[in-house]
Amino acid sequence: MPPKPRSSRPSVVIAVLTLALISGCSKDTPRQTQPQTAVASSESPTQSRRVPQQQEDCLGAARKALGAHAEVVKCGELNTPGTLEVVAVLPAKYPHYSGAGMTIWKMVILRHESSGWLTALTASREIQNEAGYVGVEYIDDDFKFMGCQLSLSDKRSDDKKAFVIDLVYIERADGGSDQTSVEIAWNPSVGRYQEWEYGQDPEGFRPEIKNPPHWKPGVKLPSTPSK
């Protein structure tokens, strides 16, 4: 059998994700995030106006990136105080699969920088950031893309607090999969979303691959992927 194109590390427990616009923003250090909470009635009028405006900005950016059917999964200062981010998706319809996250065709994470909204991460058939491919050693040209299971959490697999994205490629018509998940988090050292590998040697953030090799039946992969 050909090797699987995804990471072989142990599976990450996938939390059930409630699809919603998230009110409020985290107030934490650049390396941490806090669960977002609803706006309290004691907030000032300025603060009360700010949250709906952020939600409106996030929805506008999501629809510009993915079209009118885009849905906002999370909106707020997810990694860096003062930097608004939005997680937006195009949902996929599958029968409910126990233990899985929400099913999607595509996800983008957008960050509002001084120059405007920038795409920090894209996930569909492949996962990519501005530096290359994330969570792969090679690209399987024979792979049939059926969508992904998406889960978000506020803790990495090493128990450190962080905004975390888990993606599992769907393999069956019921929305299920036997593949391991790709865990992704913000790496403040390089200022990008990267794969986080837990229980590997070495453990930590895994660099992107700029030009991964392609595999299909009858093709031998190089022993070391080109970067």
Order of alpha helices (4+ residues) and beta strands (2+ residues): alpha-beta-beta-beta-beta-beta-beta-beta-beta-beta-beta-beta-beta-beta
